[in-house]
């Protein structure tokens, strides 16, 4: 199932100051609670948010319209989240900034997936991290 809310324009770029960056976020998660929490954040901050429930869906979206940020759930079945991140770092979309979310309290996750990791269910700090990415001067 693919949810797109709100539908991003072809070139979504909020403007705060002189710097403009794509503000579409692609979320790879099958967790409805995480997806809903990120949707609330996206709506509140004016980001376009696209959700994929599988790595295959995420790749299709990446190929159609690369986002400004990729957020990957490390708790996907069969360790698909970390596998997806490792594959992404080897491919044509390796320059897209990535963050990860997990319910696992393992400090080595950030090292193994080469991305900042935020812990479920609250995802404390993710709003500030996303804002710094898109609007570093804020």
C-alpha distance (Angstrom), angle and dihedral (degrees) to the residues before:
residue distance angle dihedral
X1 . . .
X2 3.77 . .
X3 3.78 120.1 .
X4 3.76 121.9 -168.8
X5 3.79 115.3 -170.9
X6 2.95 123.6 -171.3
X7 3.78 98.2 8.1
X8 3.80 105.8 -119.5
X9 3.75 119.0 -135.5
X10 3.79 118.7 -118.6
X11 3.80 89.8 -93.7
X12 3.82 108.2 24.5
X13 3.80 107.7 -171.3
X14 3.76 121.5 156.6
X15 3.76 112.6 -158.4
X16 3.78 122.0 -133.1
X17 3.76 109.9 155.0
X18 3.80 120.8 -28.2
X19 3.82 98.8 -47.7
X20 3.80 119.7 89.7
X21 3.80 125.1 -168.6
X22 3.80 131.9 168.0
X23 3.78 107.3 -89.7
X24 3.76 99.9 -162.5
X25 3.79 115.5 119.5
X26 3.79 122.8 -157.7
X27 3.79 112.7 -155.4
X28 3.80 120.9 -163.1
X29 3.80 106.6 -162.0
X30 3.78 140.2 121.6
X31 3.82 90.7 -162.0
X32 3.82 109.4 106.4
X33 3.83 93.3 -161.9
X34 3.81 92.5 54.1
X35 3.80 91.3 44.6
X36 3.82 91.8 51.2
X37 3.81 92.7 47.8
X38 3.80 91.1 50.7
X39 3.80 90.7 45.9
X40 3.82 89.6 56.2
X41 3.81 89.9 50.4
X42 3.80 92.1 48.0
X43 3.79 93.9 49.8
X44 3.81 92.5 45.9
X45 3.81 92.3 50.6
X46 3.81 97.7 37.5
X47 3.80 96.7 -113.8
X48 3.77 124.1 148.9
X49 3.80 108.6 -122.0
X50 3.78 127.5 -161.9
X51 3.79 121.0 -177.5
X52 3.79 129.4 -155.4
X53 3.79 123.3 -172.7
X54 3.81 94.6 -160.6
X55 3.78 139.3 34.0
X56 3.80 89.2 -114.1
X57 3.82 91.5 57.9
X58 3.80 90.7 46.1
X59 3.81 91.8 53.3
X60 3.81 91.0 50.3
X61 3.80 90.7 52.4
X62 3.82 92.4 45.0
X63 3.79 90.3 53.4
X64 3.82 92.9 48.6
X65 3.80 99.2 43.8
X66 3.81 122.3 -5.8
X67 3.82 111.7 -140.1
X68 3.77 129.2 -135.0
X69 3.81 89.8 -119.3
X70 3.78 135.8 19.9
X71 3.80 118.5 -152.9
X72 3.81 115.1 -167.2
X73 3.80 127.8 -167.3
X74 3.80 108.0 -137.2
X75 3.81 90.3 -160.9
X76 3.82 95.8 71.4
X77 3.82 114.5 130.2
X78 3.80 117.7 -83.4
X79 3.84 91.8 15.2
X80 3.80 89.1 -75.0
X81 3.83 92.3 151.8
X82 3.81 98.4 61.3
X83 3.81 90.5 38.3
X84 3.80 90.4 52.8
X85 3.82 92.3 49.6
X86 3.81 92.6 49.7
X87 3.82 91.1 49.3
X88 3.79 91.4 46.7
X89 3.82 90.9 55.3
X90 3.82 88.6 57.3
X91 3.82 97.2 48.0
X92 3.79 141.1 68.5
X93 3.82 93.4 -80.4
X94 3.82 95.3 56.7
X95 3.83 92.6 117.7
X96 3.81 93.7 63.8
X97 3.82 109.4 107.2
X98 3.80 111.6 -115.7
X99 3.78 135.8 -161.4
X100 3.78 128.0 -179.4
X101 3.79 135.5 -147.2
X102 3.79 128.3 -157.2
X103 3.78 143.9 161.9
X104 3.82 89.6 -142.8
X105 3.78 114.6 101.8
X106 3.81 96.0 -144.1
X107 3.83 116.0 136.5
X108 3.82 91.0 -160.7
X109 3.81 91.7 66.0
X110 3.79 93.7 85.2
X111 3.79 90.2 53.2
X112 3.80 95.2 45.1
X113 3.82 95.6 48.5
X114 3.83 98.3 35.8
X115 3.81 92.8 -131.4
X116 3.80 138.2 96.7
X117 3.82 109.6 -90.7
X118 3.81 125.3 -144.5
X119 3.77 121.6 -167.3
X120 3.79 126.4 -125.4
X121 2.91 144.0 -94.1
X122 3.81 98.1 26.0
X123 3.84 99.3 26.9
X124 3.80 87.8 -152.8
X125 3.78 111.9 -159.4
X126 3.79 97.7 15.7
X127 3.81 94.2 109.1
X128 3.81 91.5 56.0
X129 3.81 91.8 45.0
X130 3.80 92.9 52.2
X131 3.80 91.5 46.5
X132 3.83 90.8 50.9
X133 3.78 90.2 50.4
X134 3.80 95.9 52.0
X135 3.81 98.3 30.7
X136 3.83 108.5 23.4
X137 3.81 92.8 169.8
X138 3.84 92.0 60.6
